[in-house]
Each structure stands twice: as structure tokens, then as C-alpha cells.
């Protein structure tokens, strides 16, 4: 059963500088709603009960967004505005399911995941990267079904243009399980066009086993001196853990860059 999700939010967000020097990009509105709320709604609809946010002190604004009861109570008492009451109720619903852990130095996604170790209860958990919005079909929900069916870890996958493989983590496939799912042999971070084993890229949704924490504890920094989650996934694959790449049906929107962010607003407004 997948009931817990973790969301790493402690990165520096350098692609959205100068904005991210003072603001948490995950709170930026996409068609009027903060990006992080789309991620939370995806979790709720997929049956997730607990969400762990990994933030840093610099991102305390995210915690304040969800824990601002005094402000809401005061303003509601004064204005009795039904819209504000509705918004506050929505915030309360999210607040009930969120816990915060801190990663004050951005040592990498793997290090961020490791901070949640003592909170993970079941054998598997879901991880969502908030820059990657997937709309039209709930990707987490589909991945949970795939996990149940194949009794395996699952990573979201999307076909990308061969010329752009060096921007992504790329899967080395093992065999095709059905129309949408492949078992994988390896994941290679940002390969060159010549060496890329496929054009199937990793997108930010993962169902990972609790055993990944043991790998992360032993893991040395990799590319760029960071502790990458991909390196820990490679260690799992070396030990013959089954991991399925799921070609999701929804539409992928990249909100981590300014161009992508602008496009995502336009796309969502058309839905
Ligand atoms: P990225 O490194 O892709 O993005 O991290 P970033 O740091 O947010 O932004 P750029 O690349 O500098 O523009 C992927 C996800 O992992 C989180 C980020 O917050 C993002 O959601 N992350 C990354 C952490 O929580 N901790 C880290 O040490 C690194």
C-alpha cells in the first residue's frame, strides 16, 4: 500500500533566479493556483494520506503558507467573506496531511530523500518532484496501479527527442512488459546523444522501496559533488531490484524554468 509521499523542495531553484533569491518557486501561481497545490491534489486523488515536505530554512515561506491560522481566523472574523472561508478550509485540508523535514544544505536529491528516513512506515513510498507537473491524467494514481500489478518500484517515463537526451536521466530498457511499461536495466544521468541507451527519460514521479535509505546512507557524492537519487537507484538495480519505467498518459509540464513555467500556465488555462 502506498500511503505516504515525499516532496523535495529544498533545492536552490537557480533556473528561476533572480525570483528564487527571495521567493519559493513552488508557490508561484499556475493559472491562479500555486504549483504545489496541483502536486498535493494529485497525491490526494491517488489515495495518499501523509505528505512529507523536505524544505530548507530559506524555504520557510512554504510552511507559512500552510500554517497561517491566526491570520485567517482574524480576517474571517472581520470580513466573513465566503471565498476566504473556502480558501482557508482548503488550506486546512492540506495542512492536516503535511509534515516538514529540513535539509539546510542542498547536497542533492538523494540527501534530501534521506532526511525522510525515520518517517517512512511502509515498504514503498511515492516521491514527486514539484517542478514536474503532469496534468490531464493522474500519473501517481496510474503508477500505484503499476506498482501493485508488478510488485515493483516504478519511475515515470516519457519519450523525448533524441537530440535532447543530454538534458535528462535516460533509461536503459530490459524488456517490454506491456504497452505502457518496461522493466529497466539502468538509468544514466544526462548521457550524450551518441551513448544514450534509449530516448525514454525519467520524469519526477517515483515509487521507491524503503531499502533505498540504506543505499543513500553509504552513498558518496556523484556528478557535481551532489548525492543523487539516481545513483541510489542504480545501486538497487545492480542488486536485481525490479524497477518498472511507466510511460504515463498525462501531459508533462516543466515548471522549473521560466519558459516552461509560462507555457504551463497557458496549457492549464486551456484545460
Ligand atoms: P533540481 O536540482 O532539479 O532543481 O532538483 P532545483 O534545485 O529546484 O532548481 P535549479 O535546477 O537550480 O533551477 C530537483 C528537485 O529536488 C529538490 C529541488 O527542490 C527540486 O524539487 N532538491 C534538490 C532538494 O530538495 N534538495 C537538494 O539538495 C537538491
Boltz pocket constraint, residues with backbone or C-beta under 6 A from the ligand:
constraints:
  - pocket:
      binder: B
      contacts: [[A, 8], [A, 9], [A, 10], [A, 11], [A, 12], [A, 13], [A, 14], [A, 15], [A, 16], [A, 54], [A, 103], [A, 105], [A, 106], [A, 107], [A, 108], [A, 109], [A, 111], [A, 112], [A, 129], [A, 130], [A, 131], [A, 256]]
      max_distance: 6.0
